[in-house]
Amino acid sequence: MTAILNSPKVLWAKAGGLAVVQGAISLMWMIYGLYLPVLLQQFGFEPAWAAGLLIVESLLAMLLEPLMGGLSDRTRHWLATRLPFVTLGIGLASVLFYSIGTFSLFGSGFTAVRWLFPLIMVLWAVAMAIFRSPTIGLLGRYALAPHLPQAASLLTFAGALAGTIGIFFGDFLLRLGAGTTFAIGSLFLLVAALVLRHFDPLSNSAKPFPVRTALPKLQQLLPIFLTGTSIALAVIFTRALLGGIESENGLAPIAIVALTHIVTVIPIGFLASRVGNRQTMLGGITLGILCILFFAFTTENAADWLPAIALGIAFSMTVNGVLPYALSMVPPDWDGLGVGTYFGGTALASVLFRLAYPDPEGATAVVLGVSSAIALAVAAFLIYSSRFYRKG
């Protein structure tokens, strides 16, 4: 174990610090999604406002994530640091997130300023987009290319853990109140930034250094973007599918999938480093399609543990590989752009789903399952064919 932790192939302390930031990002988005309809109703907005706000925020993220990632790459070569993007974004996001909770406590009684509330929410989403790609793009510096899945597994674990908190403790967070819950999320992000800064001061060079490679071509970036869209759509469809299945004998399938994902993602990161990231992702997609179609077409014993466990493993094999995949498609000088392009694709998925299914509860299990399977099949095609357009 000591030999693994001391391996120069992965900078575990720095990757761990980055994972804490990823956990904070996921936690904040989970809290935001949990409270959004409640807070909008508190301020007298119709329920449709929640979907509308998320669409606007996703469209902004689709544009800003690649832009901020690319600009941070340029800044790193001019100033030898991405610190301006990371510091500005995290500072704004923390203040605005705390403001959402505070405004919900004191602003609902003032009808004249209630329109400021959606504006604060949109500004917070913009602030999150400013720093996420520049920060997560640091992953490419923390591991050699074949070992990126190992480092990425820490980030995937942290994100999955935050999402699972919403599944098991969502009601508790709602009872806790918006003021306290949003303050916790804001504080956690600030602490995460300090942890990352401790392990990586974000500036390894005293002098700026020039960009050595040209801007990646569209044929390199488009597969990243579309893969992000496809995998994110599959995850969204699958969550909607599993959310409608209840268990009569214990945990619901969605909870089993989430727990399995948490338990298996780090071992699968090591597996992917041995057998290859693309091969692992393609294997996970194949297994995922089979499991999803099982849940879509099976009405009896649909809550069995075995297919839910298999689906959790499939998601670990697939989702853990997305960041290493994005980084493999661009030169190291453009890792922020590569990660930002992937996040931009995931933002488009949210828009497409909400436009196609304004009422997800009205969609049948077969429609959701088949849609998820198709999205995964498209992702598999993109991942397989993109090997012909990899960075040279």
Protein Blocks (a to p, Z undefined) as FASTA:
>chain_A
ZZmmmpmkbcfklmmmmmmmmmmmmmmmmmmmmmmmmmmmmnopafklmmmmmmmmmmmm
mmmmmmmmmmmmmmmmmnopaklmmmmmmmmmmmmmmmmmmmmmmmmmmmklmmmmmmmm
mmmmmmmmmmmmmmmmmmmmmpcfklmmmmmmmmmmmmmmmmmmmmmmmmmmmmnopklm
mmmmmmmmmmmmmmmmmmogoiabfbdcddfbdcddfklmmmmmmmmmmmmmmmmmmmmm
mmmpccfebcafklmmmmmmmmmmmmmmmmmmmnopklmmmmmmmmmmmmmmmmmmmmgh
klpfklmmmmmmmmmmmmmmmmmmmmmmpcfklmmmmmmmmmmmmmmmmmmmmmmmmplm
lpcfklmmmmmmmmmmmmmmmmmmmmmmgcZZ
